[in-house]
Amino acid sequence: MIAGIPIVLAPLAGGPATPELAAAVSSAGGLGFLAAGYKTAAAVEADLARVRTLTARPVGLNLFFPAREPVDDEAIAAYAARMRAEGERYGVAPGEPRWTDDDWEAKLELAARERPEVVSFTFGCPGRGTVERLHRSGCSVWCTVTSTGEADEAAASGIDALVVQGAEAGGHQGSFHDRDEDEPQPLRALLEAVGRRTSLPLVAAGGIGTPAAAVEALAAGAAAVQLGTAFLLADEAGTSDAYRAALSAGTETRLTRAFTGRRARGLVNRFLVEHDAYAPRGYPQVHYVTAPIRAAARARGDAGGVNLWAGTAHRDARAGSASELVERWARALGSAIA
């Protein structure tokens, strides 16, 4: 499935992802990924062009599937009103709640035209027609799943591999639906459960911070491991200075909807503590409400007012160039497997 080291860079949408990071991971023998989420198709096209100038190795592109779920408009409006005080703190107004498809059709067209070696999907899986279209363009198609039911649905669409994401993962849970009654499952149990239902290659994601944890995932049936938090301190990552400092502080993580309206795991900070209990389910509506506030906090270097996505193994993250990090993992993986 991956010609080289069984290490896949998580897409890291929202800031840390850069063409330089993706290219460095691929050049070192892993599989680098670009994040299309929150960007226009034109911006993604520029990122793809940039990464192609930096490496001739395979790269992946991750798209957000435009799932639209019913939301409580009154609860979202109440949360937007609550955000006014946050806006005053940073001298900005909260954004307006709205739903968008994240430039879905334009990004699909871009992927089919530019043909990254892998196209992966988060928050849902496209139908067989879309998968076959990407296959005709020469792309391998992956889908993130968080349950056996999602794995079954994705497999039926004809995809090539499943990214099996456990509850330990940093950032958004890539579930097809964001429901309170769906308890996120730990990676090891989920990996084994999905492995019993499909012969598709599995990419393990969530809480993999050490080579020993990677070896456990490979032994449990994964063909590769996806690492996100492990690369947040990489030189090439777009992680802000305040974010880097917070990662190094050893803070606990928690799942929350406070920043975007969808469950995501991040470092516990002031914003999360003050607003988590009031945050409604509603993505991307809440994301757009809080986006100006988070941008202003980020510009000030205030880690208390931004989302600090991180997995449970964030204490194991190390600084250095991405190539050095991949090589360090490759050496340790080789020793552990041997």
Order of alpha helices (4+ residues) and beta strands (2+ residues): beta-alpha-beta-alpha-beta-alpha-alpha-beta-alpha-beta-alpha-beta-beta-alpha-beta-alpha-beta-alpha-beta-beta-alpha-alpha-alpha
